[in-house]
Amino acid sequence: MKSKLVIASLFVLTAGAVVAFPHVRRDATETSVGPPVAAPAAMAPVALQPAVALVAPARPRIDVVFALDTTGSMGGLIQAAKEDIWAIATRMASAQPAPELRMGLVAFRDRGDDYVTRRYELTADLDSMYARLMDFKADGGGDGPESVNQALHEAVTKMAWSEGDSVYRVVFLVGDAPPHMDYQDDVKYPQTLAIAKSRGIVVNAIQAGSEAATMGIWQQIASLNQGRYFKVGQDGDALAIAAPQDTALAELSKELDGTRLYYGDEHQKVAMAAKVAATDKLHAAGSIAARAKRAEFNASAAGASNRLGENELVDDIAKGKVDLAKLDAKQLPDALKGLDRAAQSKQIEETLSRRKDLESKIAKLGAERRAYVEGEMKKRAEGATSLDEQIFSAVKEQASARGLSYEPLEKK
């Protein structure tokens, strides 16, 4: 789990990046970017600097950004992404040594649509990112090329990528239409890919459908940055495997989320309240299968950061990070206010015991679910072409250059 110092640095640096970016409508969670204006000659692409950067993490880290076409023709693939994102996260997090995992998203359409891009910063809080993904509906487009160049450029240059040799930095460009090459004020994809290569960011291109004009450019995008090109069906070739453990896993996961007790100052509580709201949203509107996959991810070493967030009192006390007796009453979770110290301690102990029991049940059911799904996939030869399988295939190959191995997973 990242330290509070790194989290604070990310908050400050990300805020600085948002302020520095022109023509942006700002709110607490997203950045919507309109058509760019022509850049002065002094702002040549090769001179661009990263918006922000993090120091190298103590553990290996995977930073992955999806640049996702959200125009009308992409409805099936967007739905597949909503269903597959937790499976993708689980498989990415299964490497040895166990990595820290952060995801970001750049959704794009085209000029004249409701938005050109919407950018969501790299974060270990996948619940909040998923809650945003749930809101995406395919719309707009319909006139051929899209604002691929702008989306790819923002994915490479406007995200808070971590620095260091132990970080696997990767972009997955997902879409079905080629870029507008007639926008004079765009940074064209060859220039962006040169920047990506210099910063150690691998760019993979996933084509939805079989548009010939897209295929050639997607293949070139992958080849210019040592990435891989994939083609999937317009619906992502999703494999709908309903496991018998799904419902129980989804319900147990919801119970486990209910054991979280957040403490701290008002700012910290507000931040975690937003996380809880995102979790409540996915439990209310997410599919049973997606919630079951999330439960599996949260049971992994990398998933703890997503499940708990920051300033979770039960976990921090169990790990000796905080002394209950030294906390100001104002910092306590509402559930503990008004109780004497003995009653507070008892409730925390009972919550920890219940949490461990739920974690044990989830781990057991998760193992059973994985075995079931793997068995079903072996029966379906088309599984190798699905969105999540192709993404994982690239990750497994490319992450090895950063010291990450998925061999234990393959031997199971």
N, C-alpha and C positions, 0 to 999 in steps of 0.2 A: 504493500500500500504506500502510496506516495506520502511524503511528509507534509506537514502543514506549510513548511517553508516553500516547497515546490508548488503547492496549490496556490499559495498567496502570490508567488511569482507569476504563475500562469494567468491568474485573474488580472493582475496589473498589466502584464505585457499584452494580453489579449485586448484589454480595454484600449491600450495605446494604439494597437493595430487598427481597431475600428475607427478611432478618432482620426487616424492618419489617412484613411481611405476615402477618396472623394466620391460625391454623388451617391451617398448611402443613406437609406432610411433606417434608423437605428431603433431597436428595442432590446429587451433583456435577453432574447434568445435567438434572433435571426438577423441577417443582414440581407436586404433586398437591393439589388444593384440594377440601375437603369442603364441605358446605352452609354458607353463610355465616350468621352470627348477626345478629340485628337490630342495625343501627347506631344509635348514640346520635343524638339530634336534632342535636347540634352537628356531626355528620359529614354534612351535606347534600351531595349530589353536586356542586353548584356550588362548594363550598369545597375539593374534592379537589385535590391538587397532584400533578404527575407523580412517579412513584416515583424515577426518576433521569433525567438528561438529559445528552447529550453536547454538546460545543461544536461549532460549525459546522465541517464538514470543508473541507479545501482544495479538493477536487473536488466536483462535484455528487454527491449521494448519493440512493439509493433505499432507503428503509426499508419493507419490506412484511411484514405479518403476516397469516397465514391463520388464521381462526377456523373450524375444521373439525369438523363433526358426525361422530362416529365410532360412532354407534349401528348396530344390525344391518342396517338398510335401506341403509346407505351403502357397502356392500362394493365395488360396482362403481366408484363414484366415487373411493373411496380408492385403489383399484388404478390408476385413471386418473391420479390425482395423483402416485403413485409413478413412473409412466412419463413424465409430462409435466413434472415440476418442473424438470428440467435444460433442457428446451426453453424453458420460461417464463423461467428465469434468463438463458439466452443471449439471448433477444430483449429482455429488459429491459436487459441490459448493452450492447446494441448501439447505444445512443443516442450522440449527439454533443452536448457533449463526453462522453467515456467516464466513466460514473459509478462510484462505489463502490456495491456492492450488498450489503445485509444482509437476511436473512430471519429471521422468527420464526414460531412456531406456538402456537396455543391449541387443543388438542383438547378436545372437550366431549361429554358424554352427559347424564345427568340424575341427580337425587338417587335413591338406591337402587341405582344401577349401581356397577360397580367403582370408578369415579371420576366426579366431576362435571366437573373440568377438569384438564388437564395442560398446563403452560405451559413453552415452550422459548424462551429469550431471543433477541432479535435478535443475529445474528452473521454475520460474513463467512465463517465456516467452514461452508459448506453441506454438506460431507461429513458432519460430525457430526450436523447437523440431518436429513440424508437417512437416516443410519443409524437415527435414532430413528423417522422416518416408516416405514421398512421394518418396524418392529415392530408397527405399528398394525394391528389386526384389527377389523373391524366387529362390534360385539356390544352387547347391552343395548338399551334403548329399548323400542319396541313398544307404548307407551301414549299415543301422540300427541305433545303438546308436550314440548320438551326445555329444558335450561338455557341457552337462547340468550342471555338477558339477562346472566347471569353471565359467559359466555364473551366477549361483546362488550364488557362493562365492563372485564374484565381486559385484553383486547387493546388498549383505548384508554388505560387508566390504569396498568397494571402492567408495561408494557414499557419498555425503556430507549431511547425515541425520541430521535433526534438533533434538535438545535435548529438554526435558521438558515433563511434564505429560500431557500437553494439545495437544500433537502432536500424530496424528494417522499415524503410519509408516507401510506401507504395500507393499509387493511384490506380483505381479501376475506372476507366471511362466506359460508360454503358449507354448505348443509344442506337438508333436505327437510321439516322439521317446524317449526311455529311455536313461539314462546317460551311458557313458563309465565308467565301474567300474574297467577296466583293466589298466587304466593309473596310474602308480605308483606315479607320481608326482602331482596328483590332490588332492585337499582337498575334501573328499567325502561329500555328502549331509547331512548325519546325524551330522557331525561335524559343518558344516555351519549352520544348523538349531539350534543347541545348542547355537551358537554365536548369531543368530537372536533372539532367545527367551530371552537371557540375556540382549539384547539391546532394547527389546520391539518392535521388528519388526515382524509383522504377515506375514506369507508366505502362499498364496493360490496357488493351482495348477489347471490349466485349461488344460484338455486334448482335443486335436483336433483329431477326428476320434475315432477308437475303438480298437487300438492295445492292446492286452491283456498284453504284457510285460510292456507297459507304464502304464496301469491302476493301477496295484498293487503298483508300485513305486510312482506314482503321489498321490495315496491315502495315502501312508505312509508319503510322504513329508508334506501333509496337516495335518495329525494327529500328527506329531512330533512337530508342532508349533502352534497348536490350530487354524489352518486355515481351509479353506473349499476346497473340491474337486468338480470340475465341469467337465462335458463332453459336448462338442459341436461338431457339424458336421465339416467336413474338411474345409468347407467354413465359419465357425463361426455361422451358422444358422442365417445369417443376414436377417433382415426384410427390404426389399426395399420399403419404404413408401415415395412416392413423394408427398409432400404437395403443394397445390396451391399457398402458400405464398413463396415458396423456391426461385424462381427467383428474386422477388422483394426484399427479405431479403438479398440475395447475393449482389445485386447491391447497396442497401442502405449501406450495410456494407463496400463496397469498397469506396463509397463516404465518409463515416465517417472516414475511415483510411486516406483519403486524406486531412483531416483537421489537421493532426498532424504537429506541428512545433517544431523541436528539437533544443536546444541551449546547450552551454557549451564549454569546451575546445576541442581540436582536438580528444583526446582519447574518450571523451564522444560522440562526433558526429560520430566517426567511429563505435562505438558500436551500436548506434541507426540506423546508415545507414545499418548495417547488419540485424537489425530487420526489417527495411523497405523492404530490399531485400527479406527476407523470406516471408513477407506479400504479396509482389508483385508476388512471385512465387506461393503461394497458390491461389491467385486470378486468375492467368493465367492458372494453371494446375489442381486445385482442382475441384471436382465435384460441381454442383450447390447445391446438398443436403448437402455436407460437409460444404460448405461456409455458408449455411443458419444456420446450427447447430452452427457454430462458431459465427455467429451474435448473437444467443441466449445466448451463453456462455459469450460473451463480454458485453452483457447487464446486466449480474449479478454483484453483488458486488465483487465477486472474479475475475470476468473477466476484471475489469478495469486495473489491473496490466498488463495483457497480451496485452490489446488493446493499452494502452498508453506507456508502458515501463517507462524509466526514463528520466528526463530532458525534459519533454514536456511543452513548454512554455505557451500555452493557459491554460492548467489545473493548472499549478503552479501559474500563475498570478491570476486566478480566486480564488484559495485557499489561496492567500496571502503569498505564499512561496517565491516569488521572486518579486523584484521591477524592472520593465522595465527600469526605469531611471538610475538604478545603474549598469546595465549590460554593459560590455565593448563591443564595436562594433564587435570585433572578435568573441564574444560568441553568437552573434545573428544568427538566422536561415538565410539562403541565401535569402529567400523570403522577409525579412525585411531589409536587407542591402541596403543602398542607399536611404532609406526613412527617412524623418524627424520624430521627435518623435510623432507628432500629427498623421501623416499618419500610423505610426507603431501601435499606440494605436487603431486607427480606424479599422485597419485590424484585430487586435486581437479580438476586440469587435464583429466584423462581423463574424469572424470565430467561436467564442464562440456561437453566436446566431444560426448560421447554424448548429453547432454541436448539440445543444440542440434540434433543430427541427428534425434532423436525429435520434437522440436517442429516441425521442418520437415516431416517426414512427416505428422504429425497435421494441420498447417495445410493441406497439399495434399489429403489425404483428406477433411478437414472441408469444404473448399470443394466438392469433388465430391459429398459427401453432401448438402449444402444444395441444390445444383442439382437433384439427383435428387428430393429430398423436395418441393421447390417445384413441380417438374414433375408429380409425382404428385398433389399437392394441387389443382392447377389442373384435374385431371381429375375431381375429386370435389367437386361443388357443396356437399355437406354440411359441408365443412371449416370453413366460416365459423361454424358453430354449435358447434364443439368447445370444450372447456374452455380449452385454451391459447390458441386464437384469440380467444375473447371476453375473456379476461384481458388479452391483449396489446392488444386494441382499446381497452380502458379506459385502460391505461397510456399508450399513445401519445397519447391525447387529453389526459389529466389532467397528465402530466409536462411538457407544453409550458409550463404555468404556472410551472414551476421552471427554465425555460431549457433543457430537454432536447428534442432533436429526433431523430426517427427517419426523417427524409426520405431520408438516404443509403441506408438499408435498403430503403425503398420503391422507389427508383429502380434498384436492382440487378436 
